[in-house]
Amino acid sequence: MATVVDNPHNLPDKPGVYIMRNRYDEVIYVGKSKSLKKRVKSYFKDKPDNTKNKVMMDHFKTLEYIITNTEKEALILEANLIKKYMPHYNVRLKDDKRYPYIKITNEKFPRVLITRNINQKSGQFYGPFTDATSLKKTVNFLKKIFKIRNCKNMDGPCLNSQIDLCLAPCSDNINQEEYSKLIDKINLFFQGKYTEIIKNLELDMESASENQEFEKASLIRDQIFSIKDIMEKQNVAFNKNINQDIIAGKYGDNIACIVVFSVREGKIIDKDDFLMTGVKNTSSENILTEFIKQFYSYNRHIPNEIILQYPIDETELIRDWLKDIKGSSVKITIPKKGIKTKLIKMVSKNADIIYNQKEQVQNSMIELKKYLKLPKLPHIIEGFDVSNISGTNAVGSMVSFNDAKPNKKMYRKFKLKTAGPDDYGMMKELLTRRYTKVANGEDIKPDLILIDGGKGQLNIAVDVLNSLKLNDIPVIGLAKKFEEIFIPQMDRPIILPKNSQSLFLLQRIRDESHRFGVKYHRKLRTNDLKHSDLDDILGIGVKRKMNLLRHFKDIKSIKNASFDELLAVKGMNKTVASAVYNHFNN
């Protein structure tokens, strides 16, 4: 438990972690030291050591500390607290909760899951991974070749067992000992120890053959082929004994991009890129140090050697900490020449490319904040559009962009009760339904709302937000004709530079919300064409139904049509026109 201290001179001369808070009781910085007293005193000089410390101390209000037995314990605790609080003035791995992890549950018959929630007591974790799509394919691959269970409740054989995708431990088809061996192989897979997996599988296959368990031997043979196929598709780096992480970055004023190449058994098996924030007035060496501490603080495989772009702080302490996690020594290398230098240059080039892409994204948000006078960077932007044709199938769409990228998990579509073509009424219903959930605390607030439309649509949005007491959320309207941006309480629209990244971002969000809404509208229209009252009428097939709907626009008009009006439709004759008329006019 943290101890609050009024005077930094009263801190103990012991190793530990210190926590700084502002006047709002928010954690703004977490640090560690082998001597709390000496380290914290350095912040209270008349002339701060650097600009970053000066700005931070302007916001400082209270101090807490936690004593640890060793500096190594302080290092681990510091990394965990930075992950927990994400303090503004710490160099930090940007919101690593957004990255997925692999979880092997600690159940009697474990499952392999993809999760973003880390609870070390509930299982074993690997990660973080930056490519969720690739991770899903990997997990599906492992489930397919090892046939481990996928169901939450083991309540009898399921479809997976019937189609040979699960060994069905729920039906005692496999005992716990044999199942645990499969899980051990999956653990080896995520550690990149493919050769060891194959060696174990070959021993199992020989044993099954000797015991005349030919079906089991055949299954293991298929597993070996699948693992070898994965290995052959990967790029060979050096000899098969090499086990390294190669880490380099590109370091800017506001963000840093760190890239990691993972080499296991001589093959490059993975490439991840990570964003570090809070790097202003911080050296490249310090950024790299903080990355190493946060990157390896969870159950990530520790290689035999870590090749770095620059020397890091506290090398011996970090090497000692990594040795404790791995169970054997870890070499930290900063190459000056040779093949390892070439590798660092290759990873560094990757970091340059990714940094430029991310900086472009960051610049678009910085521009938006500046042009629209927003209170903070618009990390989450939600865009809205409404759609209907001839007043039918009124729909609303919402798209969500996170750090200028579509976040399709947060997309929403609405079948509106308000009849078209009342665009204002439809927009009011759409926004009310969406933001009632936010007002009730069931969803997070966006940093900016974008409405497809001009001043009229914007005024509707403002009224809805005011009624829900959400008027602290910035909202704008983007009119398509001249790409004018309307802002509440401003008579004249804002015109952004035509080549600005901020305008391109807004256009992408507006166009995506329109595309998403039109796609939903088409689906509803297709369903109407597939299923309607016309399908129950003798003589009405697909062509006549299409002709009737094209002519009258909707079912209601067909119901109200006279016999002569029906007969005038292309493809109709007296018998069928009479059948349609009688069907609706009994």
C-alpha positions as CSV (number, residue, x, y, z in Angstrom):
1,M,0.0,0.0,0.0
2,A,1.3,3.5,-0.9
3,T,2.3,5.9,1.8
4,V,1.5,9.6,1.4
5,V,4.2,12.0,2.3
6,D,4.0,15.8,2.8
7,N,7.8,16.6,2.7
8,P,10.1,14.8,0.2
9,H,12.9,15.2,2.7
10,N,11.1,12.7,5.0
11,L,11.3,9.9,2.4
12,P,13.3,6.8,3.4
13,D,16.8,6.1,2.0
14,K,15.5,2.7,0.6
15,P,14.6,1.3,-2.8
16,G,11.0,1.7,-4.0
17,V,8.5,3.4,-6.3
18,Y,7.2,7.0,-6.0
19,I,3.9,8.2,-7.4
20,M,3.1,11.8,-8.2
21,R,-0.4,13.2,-8.5
22,N,-1.9,16.5,-9.6
23,R,-4.6,18.5,-7.9
24,Y,-7.3,16.4,-9.5
25,D,-5.7,13.3,-7.8
26,E,-4.7,11.9,-11.2
27,V,-1.4,10.0,-11.4
28,I,1.0,12.1,-13.6
29,Y,4.3,10.3,-13.0
30,V,5.6,7.0,-11.7
31,G,9.3,6.5,-11.0
32,K,11.6,4.1,-9.2
33,S,15.0,4.4,-7.4
34,K,17.3,2.4,-5.2
35,S,17.1,5.5,-2.9
36,L,13.7,7.2,-2.8
37,K,15.1,10.0,-0.7
38,K,17.9,11.0,-3.1
39,R,15.9,10.5,-6.3
40,V,12.7,12.5,-5.3
41,K,14.8,15.4,-3.8
42,S,16.1,16.0,-7.3
43,Y,12.6,17.2,-8.5
44,F,12.5,19.9,-5.9
45,K,15.5,22.0,-7.0
46,D,15.2,25.7,-7.5
47,K,16.2,25.0,-11.2
48,P,14.7,21.8,-12.5
49,D,17.1,19.5,-14.5
50,N,15.1,19.8,-17.7
51,T,12.0,21.3,-19.3
52,K,9.9,18.2,-18.8
53,N,10.5,18.2,-15.0
54,K,9.7,21.9,-14.8
55,V,6.3,21.4,-16.6
56,M,5.5,18.3,-14.6
57,M,6.3,20.0,-11.2
58,D,3.9,22.9,-12.2
59,H,1.1,20.3,-12.1
60,F,2.4,18.3,-9.0
61,K,0.3,18.3,-5.8
62,T,0.8,15.1,-3.7
63,L,3.4,12.4,-3.4
64,E,3.1,8.7,-2.5
65,Y,5.8,6.0,-2.2
66,I,6.0,2.2,-1.9
67,I,9.1,0.6,-0.4
68,T,10.4,-2.6,-2.0
69,N,13.1,-5.0,-0.8
70,T,15.3,-4.6,-3.9
71,E,15.8,-2.3,-6.8
72,K,14.7,-5.1,-9.1
73,E,11.4,-5.4,-7.3
74,A,11.0,-1.6,-7.7
75,L,11.6,-2.0,-11.5
76,I,8.9,-4.6,-11.8
77,L,6.4,-2.6,-9.7
78,E,7.2,0.6,-11.7
79,A,6.4,-1.1,-15.0
80,N,3.1,-2.5,-13.6
81,L,2.0,0.9,-12.2
82,I,2.8,2.6,-15.5
83,K,0.7,0.1,-17.3
84,K,-2.1,0.6,-14.8
85,Y,-2.2,4.4,-14.6
86,M,-0.7,5.4,-18.0
87,P,0.7,8.6,-16.4
88,H,1.0,11.7,-18.7
89,Y,4.6,12.4,-18.1
90,N,6.0,8.8,-18.3
91,V,7.4,7.4,-21.5
92,R,4.8,4.6,-22.0
93,L,3.8,1.9,-24.4
94,K,0.7,3.5,-25.9
95,D,-2.4,2.0,-24.4
96,D,-1.2,-1.6,-24.7
97,K,-4.8,-2.7,-23.6
98,R,-5.7,-2.3,-27.2
99,Y,-3.3,-5.1,-28.2
100,P,-4.6,-8.6,-28.0
101,Y,-3.0,-11.3,-25.9
102,I,-3.1,-15.1,-26.1
103,K,-4.5,-16.7,-22.9
104,I,-4.1,-20.4,-22.1
105,T,-6.7,-20.9,-19.3
106,N,-5.8,-22.6,-16.1
107,E,-8.9,-25.0,-16.3
108,K,-8.6,-28.8,-16.0
109,F,-8.8,-29.0,-19.8
110,P,-7.4,-25.5,-20.8
111,R,-8.7,-23.5,-23.8
112,V,-6.7,-21.1,-26.0
113,L,-8.3,-17.6,-26.2
114,I,-7.6,-14.2,-27.6
115,T,-8.2,-11.5,-24.9
116,R,-7.4,-7.9,-24.1
117,N,-8.0,-8.3,-20.3
118,I,-5.0,-9.4,-18.4
119,N,-5.5,-11.3,-15.1
120,Q,-2.4,-13.4,-14.3
121,K,-4.4,-15.6,-11.9
122,S,-6.8,-16.9,-14.6
123,G,-4.2,-18.4,-16.9
124,Q,-1.0,-18.0,-18.8
125,F,-0.6,-15.1,-21.2
126,Y,1.5,-14.4,-24.3
127,G,1.8,-11.1,-26.0
128,P,0.9,-8.3,-26.7
129,F,0.4,-8.9,-30.5
130,T,-0.2,-6.1,-32.8
131,D,-1.8,-8.0,-35.7
132,A,-5.2,-9.3,-34.5
133,T,-6.1,-10.8,-37.8
134,S,-2.9,-12.9,-38.0
135,L,-3.3,-13.9,-34.4
136,K,-6.8,-15.2,-35.1
137,K,-5.5,-17.3,-38.0
138,T,-2.7,-18.7,-35.7
139,V,-5.2,-19.7,-33.0
140,N,-7.5,-21.3,-35.5
141,F,-4.5,-23.2,-36.9
142,L,-3.6,-24.5,-33.5
143,K,-7.1,-25.5,-32.6
144,K,-7.3,-27.4,-35.9
145,I,-4.1,-29.4,-35.6
146,F,-4.3,-30.1,-31.9
147,K,-8.1,-30.3,-31.6
148,I,-8.3,-28.7,-28.2
149,R,-11.7,-27.7,-26.8
150,N,-13.3,-24.4,-27.6
151,C,-16.6,-24.6,-25.7
152,K,-17.0,-22.6,-22.4
153,N,-19.0,-25.3,-20.6
154,M,-18.1,-29.0,-21.0
155,D,-21.7,-30.2,-21.2
156,G,-21.5,-33.0,-23.7
157,P,-20.2,-33.6,-27.3
158,C,-20.7,-30.5,-29.5
159,L,-20.6,-30.0,-33.2
160,N,-16.8,-29.5,-33.2
161,S,-16.3,-33.1,-31.9
162,Q,-18.7,-34.4,-34.5
163,I,-16.7,-32.8,-37.4
164,D,-13.4,-33.9,-35.9
165,L,-12.2,-30.4,-34.7
166,C,-12.2,-31.4,-31.0
167,L,-11.0,-34.4,-29.1
168,A,-14.0,-34.0,-26.8
169,P,-12.6,-34.3,-23.2
170,C,-16.2,-33.8,-22.1
171,S,-16.9,-37.3,-23.3
172,D,-13.7,-38.8,-21.8
173,N,-12.2,-39.3,-25.3
174,I,-8.9,-38.0,-23.9
175,N,-7.6,-38.0,-20.4
176,Q,-6.1,-35.0,-18.6
177,E,-2.5,-36.2,-18.9
178,E,-2.7,-36.6,-22.7
179,Y,-4.6,-33.2,-23.0
180,S,-1.9,-31.5,-21.0
181,K,0.7,-32.7,-23.5
182,L,-1.1,-30.9,-26.3
183,I,-1.2,-27.7,-24.2
184,D,2.6,-28.0,-23.6
185,K,3.1,-28.1,-27.3
186,I,1.0,-25.0,-27.8
187,N,3.1,-23.3,-25.1
188,L,6.3,-24.3,-27.1
189,F,4.7,-22.9,-30.3
190,F,4.2,-19.4,-28.8
191,Q,7.8,-19.5,-27.6
192,G,8.9,-20.2,-31.2
193,K,10.4,-23.6,-30.2
194,Y,9.2,-25.4,-33.4
195,T,12.0,-27.9,-33.5
196,E,11.3,-29.0,-29.9
197,I,7.6,-29.5,-30.8
198,I,8.4,-31.6,-33.8
199,K,10.9,-33.7,-31.8
200,N,8.2,-34.4,-29.1
201,L,5.6,-35.2,-31.7
202,E,7.9,-37.6,-33.5
203,L,8.5,-39.5,-30.2
204,D,4.7,-39.6,-29.6
205,M,4.1,-40.9,-33.2
206,E,6.7,-43.7,-32.8
207,S,5.2,-44.7,-29.4
208,A,1.7,-44.8,-30.9
209,S,2.9,-46.9,-33.9
210,E,4.6,-49.4,-31.5
211,N,1.4,-49.7,-29.6
212,Q,-0.5,-50.2,-32.9
213,E,-2.5,-47.0,-32.3
214,F,-2.4,-46.2,-36.0
215,E,-5.2,-43.6,-35.9
216,K,-3.4,-41.7,-33.2
217,A,-0.1,-42.0,-35.1
218,S,-1.8,-40.7,-38.3
219,L,-3.2,-37.7,-36.4
220,I,0.3,-36.8,-35.0
221,R,1.8,-37.2,-38.4
222,D,-0.6,-34.5,-39.7
223,Q,0.4,-32.3,-36.9
224,I,4.1,-32.6,-37.7
225,F,3.4,-31.8,-41.4
226,S,1.4,-28.7,-40.4
227,I,4.2,-27.4,-38.1
228,K,6.9,-28.0,-40.7
229,D,4.8,-26.2,-43.3
230,I,4.6,-23.1,-41.0
231,M,8.4,-23.3,-40.6
232,E,9.1,-23.5,-44.3
233,K,7.0,-20.4,-45.0
234,Q,9.2,-18.3,-42.7
235,N,12.3,-16.5,-43.7
236,V,15.6,-18.2,-42.7
237,A,17.9,-15.7,-40.9
238,F,21.0,-17.6,-39.8
239,N,21.6,-21.0,-38.3
240,K,19.0,-22.8,-36.4
241,N,20.5,-22.1,-33.0
242,I,19.8,-18.3,-33.1
243,N,17.2,-17.0,-30.7
244,Q,17.0,-13.2,-30.7
245,D,14.9,-10.1,-30.5
246,I,16.1,-7.2,-32.6
247,I,14.8,-3.8,-31.4
248,A,15.1,-0.4,-33.0
249,G,13.0,2.7,-33.3
250,K,12.4,6.1,-34.8
251,Y,12.2,8.9,-32.1
252,G,10.2,12.1,-32.7
253,D,9.2,15.0,-30.5
254,N,5.7,13.7,-29.6
255,I,5.8,10.0,-30.4
256,A,8.3,7.2,-30.9
257,C,7.8,4.0,-33.0
258,I,9.6,0.9,-31.8
259,V,9.8,-2.2,-34.0
260,V,10.7,-5.7,-32.8
261,F,11.9,-8.5,-35.1
262,S,11.7,-11.9,-33.3
263,V,14.1,-14.6,-34.5
264,R,13.5,-18.1,-33.2
265,E,15.6,-21.1,-34.2
266,G,17.1,-19.1,-37.1
267,K,13.8,-17.9,-38.5
268,I,12.2,-14.5,-38.4
269,I,8.8,-15.5,-37.0
270,D,7.3,-12.1,-36.1
271,K,7.5,-8.4,-36.7
272,D,5.7,-6.0,-34.3
273,D,5.5,-2.3,-34.1
274,F,4.6,-0.3,-31.0
275,L,3.9,3.4,-30.3
276,M,5.5,5.1,-27.3
277,T,4.0,8.4,-26.0
278,G,5.1,10.9,-23.4
279,V,8.5,11.1,-25.1
280,K,8.9,14.9,-25.3
281,N,12.3,16.1,-24.1
282,T,13.4,12.4,-23.5
283,S,16.5,10.8,-24.9
284,S,16.3,7.9,-27.4
285,E,18.2,5.7,-24.8
286,N,15.7,6.5,-22.1
287,I,12.7,5.7,-24.4
288,L,14.3,2.4,-25.4
289,T,14.9,1.6,-21.7
290,E,11.3,2.2,-20.8
291,F,10.1,0.1,-23.8
292,I,12.3,-2.9,-22.7
293,K,10.9,-2.7,-19.2
294,Q,7.2,-2.5,-20.3
295,F,7.5,-4.9,-23.3
296,Y,8.9,-7.8,-21.3
297,S,6.9,-7.2,-18.1
298,Y,4.2,-9.7,-19.1
299,N,4.6,-13.3,-20.1
300,R,6.4,-12.7,-23.3
301,H,9.1,-15.1,-24.4
302,I,12.5,-13.9,-23.4
303,P,15.2,-14.7,-26.1
304,N,18.8,-15.7,-25.5
305,E,19.9,-12.3,-26.9
306,I,18.4,-8.9,-27.3
307,I,20.1,-6.7,-30.0
308,L,19.5,-3.0,-29.5
309,Q,19.9,0.1,-31.5
310,Y,21.3,2.2,-28.6
311,P,22.7,1.5,-25.1
312,I,20.0,1.5,-22.4
313,D,20.0,2.7,-18.8
314,E,20.4,0.3,-16.0
315,T,21.7,-2.5,-18.3
316,E,22.9,-4.8,-15.5
317,L,19.6,-4.4,-13.5
318,I,17.5,-5.2,-16.5
319,R,19.7,-8.1,-17.5
320,D,19.4,-9.5,-14.0
321,W,15.6,-9.0,-14.1
322,L,15.3,-10.8,-17.5
323,K,17.4,-13.6,-16.2
324,D,15.0,-14.2,-13.3
325,I,12.1,-14.4,-15.8
326,K,13.8,-16.6,-18.3
327,G,15.7,-18.8,-15.9
328,S,19.0,-18.4,-17.8
329,S,21.3,-15.5,-18.8
330,V,20.2,-13.0,-21.4
331,K,22.7,-11.2,-23.6
332,I,22.1,-7.5,-24.4
333,T,24.1,-6.4,-27.5
334,I,24.6,-3.0,-29.1
335,P,26.4,-3.9,-32.3
336,K,29.0,-1.7,-33.9
337,K,29.7,-3.7,-37.1
338,G,28.9,-7.0,-38.8
339,I,25.7,-8.8,-39.6
340,K,24.0,-7.6,-36.4
341,T,24.5,-4.0,-37.4
342,K,22.9,-4.8,-40.8
343,L,19.9,-6.3,-38.9
344,I,19.5,-3.2,-36.7
345,K,19.6,-1.0,-39.8
346,M,16.9,-3.2,-41.4
347,V,14.6,-2.9,-38.3
348,S,15.4,0.8,-38.1
349,K,14.2,1.3,-41.7
350,N,11.0,-0.4,-40.9
351,A,10.6,1.9,-37.9
352,D,11.1,5.0,-40.1
353,I,8.4,3.9,-42.5
354,I,5.9,3.1,-39.8
355,Y,6.7,6.3,-37.8
356,N,6.0,8.4,-40.9
357,Q,2.6,6.8,-41.3
358,K,1.8,7.2,-37.6
359,E,3.1,10.8,-37.6
360,Q,0.8,11.6,-40.5
361,V,-2.1,10.2,-38.4
362,Q,-1.0,12.2,-35.4
363,N,-0.6,15.4,-37.5
364,S,-4.2,15.0,-38.8
365,M,-5.5,14.9,-35.2
366,I,-3.3,17.8,-34.2
367,E,-4.5,19.9,-37.1
368,L,-8.2,19.1,-36.2
369,K,-7.6,20.2,-32.6
370,K,-6.0,23.4,-33.8
371,Y,-8.6,24.3,-36.5
372,L,-11.7,23.3,-34.6
373,K,-10.3,24.6,-31.2
374,L,-11.0,21.2,-29.5
375,P,-10.1,20.7,-25.9
376,K,-8.0,17.6,-26.6
377,L,-6.8,15.5,-29.5
378,P,-9.8,13.7,-31.2
379,H,-8.6,10.1,-30.7
380,I,-12.2,8.8,-31.0
381,I,-14.4,10.3,-33.7
382,E,-17.9,9.1,-34.5
383,G,-19.6,9.9,-37.8
384,F,-23.3,9.7,-38.6
385,D,-25.5,9.5,-41.7
386,V,-29.2,8.8,-42.5
387,S,-30.5,7.1,-45.6
388,N,-33.9,6.3,-47.3
389,I,-35.3,6.1,-50.8
390,S,-38.8,7.5,-51.5
391,G,-39.5,7.5,-47.8
392,T,-38.9,3.7,-47.3
393,N,-36.5,1.7,-45.2
394,A,-35.2,4.7,-43.2
395,V,-31.8,3.7,-41.7
396,G,-29.1,5.4,-39.7
397,S,-25.4,4.6,-39.6
398,M,-22.6,5.3,-37.2
399,V,-18.9,4.7,-37.8
400,S,-16.1,5.1,-35.3
401,F,-12.5,6.0,-36.0
402,N,-9.8,5.4,-33.4
403,D,-6.6,7.4,-34.0
404,A,-7.7,8.0,-37.6
405,K,-8.3,4.4,-38.3
406,P,-11.7,2.7,-38.7
407,N,-12.7,0.8,-35.6
408,K,-15.3,-1.6,-37.1
409,K,-16.1,-3.2,-33.8
410,M,-17.7,0.0,-32.8
411,Y,-19.8,0.6,-36.0
412,R,-23.5,0.7,-35.4
413,K,-26.5,0.5,-37.8
414,F,-30.1,1.6,-36.9
415,K,-33.4,0.7,-38.4
416,L,-35.2,4.0,-37.8
417,K,-38.9,4.3,-36.8
418,T,-39.1,7.9,-38.2
419,A,-40.5,7.7,-41.7
420,G,-38.5,9.3,-44.5
421,P,-37.9,11.6,-46.1
422,D,-37.8,13.6,-42.8
423,D,-34.0,13.8,-42.6
424,Y,-34.0,16.0,-39.5
425,G,-36.4,13.7,-37.6
426,M,-34.3,10.7,-38.7
427,M,-31.1,12.3,-37.5
428,K,-32.7,13.2,-34.2
429,E,-33.9,9.6,-33.6
430,L,-30.5,8.3,-34.6
431,L,-28.5,10.5,-32.3
432,T,-30.9,10.1,-29.4
433,R,-30.7,6.3,-29.6
434,R,-26.9,6.3,-29.8
435,Y,-26.2,8.9,-27.1
436,T,-28.8,7.8,-24.5
437,K,-26.4,4.8,-23.9
438,V,-23.5,7.2,-23.5
439,A,-25.5,9.4,-21.1
440,N,-26.4,6.3,-19.0
441,G,-22.7,5.4,-18.7
442,E,-23.1,2.3,-21.0
443,D,-20.6,3.5,-23.5
444,I,-17.6,5.8,-23.7
445,K,-17.8,9.4,-25.0
446,P,-16.2,10.2,-28.3
447,D,-13.8,13.1,-28.6
448,L,-15.6,14.5,-31.6
449,I,-18.9,13.9,-33.4
450,L,-19.2,14.4,-37.2
451,I,-22.6,14.9,-38.8
452,D,-23.0,14.5,-42.6
453,G,-24.8,17.7,-43.3
454,G,-24.9,21.4,-42.8
455,K,-26.2,23.9,-40.3
456,G,-29.7,22.3,-40.0
457,Q,-28.4,18.8,-39.2
458,L,-25.9,20.3,-36.8
459,N,-28.6,22.1,-34.9
460,I,-30.5,18.9,-34.4
461,A,-27.3,17.2,-33.0
462,V,-26.7,20.1,-30.6
463,D,-30.3,19.9,-29.3
464,V,-30.0,16.1,-28.7
465,L,-26.7,16.5,-26.9
466,N,-28.1,19.3,-24.7
467,S,-31.2,17.3,-23.8
468,L,-29.0,14.4,-22.7
469,K,-26.6,16.7,-20.8
470,L,-23.7,15.7,-23.1
471,N,-23.0,19.2,-24.5
472,D,-19.3,18.8,-23.5
473,I,-18.8,16.6,-26.5
474,P,-17.7,18.7,-29.6
475,V,-19.9,18.2,-32.6
476,I,-19.4,19.5,-36.2
477,G,-21.3,19.2,-39.5
478,L,-19.5,18.6,-42.9
479,A,-21.5,19.8,-45.9
480,K,-20.4,17.9,-49.0
481,K,-20.9,20.6,-51.8
482,F,-18.2,22.9,-50.7
483,E,-16.7,20.8,-47.9
484,E,-17.7,23.4,-45.4
485,I,-17.4,22.7,-41.7
486,F,-20.1,24.0,-39.5
487,I,-19.6,24.6,-35.8
488,P,-22.2,25.4,-33.2
489,Q,-22.5,29.1,-32.3
490,M,-20.6,30.2,-35.4
491,D,-22.5,31.8,-38.3
492,R,-19.8,31.2,-40.9
493,P,-18.4,27.8,-41.8
494,I,-14.7,26.9,-41.6
495,I,-12.9,26.0,-44.8
496,L,-9.9,23.7,-44.2
497,P,-7.0,23.8,-46.6
498,K,-7.8,21.4,-49.5
499,N,-4.6,19.4,-49.1
500,S,-4.7,19.2,-45.3
501,Q,-4.5,15.8,-43.6
502,S,-7.3,16.9,-41.2
503,L,-9.7,17.5,-44.1
504,F,-8.8,14.1,-45.6
505,L,-9.6,12.5,-42.3
506,L,-13.0,14.1,-42.0
507,Q,-13.9,13.2,-45.6
508,R,-12.9,9.6,-45.0
509,I,-15.2,9.4,-41.9
510,R,-18.1,11.1,-43.7
511,D,-17.8,8.9,-46.8
512,E,-17.4,5.8,-44.6
513,S,-20.6,6.5,-42.7
514,H,-22.4,7.1,-46.0
515,R,-21.1,3.8,-47.4
516,F,-22.0,1.9,-44.3
517,G,-25.5,3.3,-44.3
518,V,-26.1,2.6,-48.0
519,K,-24.9,-0.9,-47.6
520,Y,-27.5,-1.5,-44.8
521,H,-30.2,0.2,-46.8
522,R,-29.6,-2.1,-49.8
523,K,-29.7,-5.1,-47.5
524,L,-33.2,-4.1,-46.2
525,R,-34.4,-3.4,-49.8
526,T,-33.2,-6.8,-50.9
527,N,-35.0,-8.5,-48.0
528,D,-38.2,-6.6,-49.0
529,L,-37.8,-7.9,-52.6
530,K,-37.2,-11.4,-51.3
531,H,-40.1,-11.5,-48.9
532,S,-43.4,-9.5,-49.4
533,D,-47.2,-9.9,-49.6
534,L,-46.8,-10.4,-53.3
535,D,-45.2,-13.8,-52.8
536,D,-48.5,-15.2,-51.7
537,I,-50.3,-14.3,-55.0
538,L,-50.7,-16.9,-57.7
539,G,-49.1,-15.7,-61.0
540,I,-46.6,-13.3,-59.3
541,G,-43.0,-14.4,-59.9
542,V,-39.7,-12.6,-59.5
543,K,-40.1,-10.5,-62.7
544,R,-43.6,-9.4,-62.1
545,K,-42.8,-8.6,-58.5
546,M,-39.8,-6.4,-59.6
547,N,-42.0,-4.7,-62.2
548,L,-44.7,-3.9,-59.7
549,L,-42.2,-2.5,-57.2
550,R,-40.4,-0.4,-59.8
551,H,-43.8,1.0,-61.0
552,F,-45.4,1.7,-57.6
553,K,-42.2,2.1,-55.5
554,D,-43.6,0.3,-52.5
555,I,-46.2,-2.3,-51.3
556,K,-48.6,0.3,-49.9
557,S,-49.1,1.9,-53.3
558,I,-49.7,-1.5,-54.8
559,K,-52.4,-2.2,-52.2
560,N,-54.1,1.1,-53.1
561,A,-53.9,0.6,-56.9
562,S,-57.0,0.1,-59.0
563,F,-57.4,-2.9,-61.4
564,D,-56.6,-0.7,-64.4
565,E,-53.5,0.7,-62.8
566,L,-52.3,-2.8,-62.0
567,L,-53.0,-4.0,-65.6
568,A,-50.9,-1.1,-67.0
569,V,-47.7,-2.5,-65.4
570,K,-45.3,-4.2,-67.7
571,G,-45.8,-8.0,-67.9
572,M,-49.3,-8.0,-66.3
573,N,-52.4,-9.6,-67.8
574,K,-56.1,-9.5,-66.7
575,T,-55.9,-12.7,-64.7
576,V,-52.8,-11.7,-62.7
577,A,-54.0,-8.1,-62.2
578,S,-57.3,-9.4,-61.0
579,A,-55.5,-11.8,-58.6
580,V,-53.4,-8.9,-57.1
581,Y,-56.4,-6.6,-56.8
582,N,-58.6,-9.3,-55.1
583,H,-55.7,-10.3,-52.8
584,F,-55.6,-6.8,-51.3
585,N,-59.3,-5.9,-51.6
586,N,-61.2,-8.8,-50.1
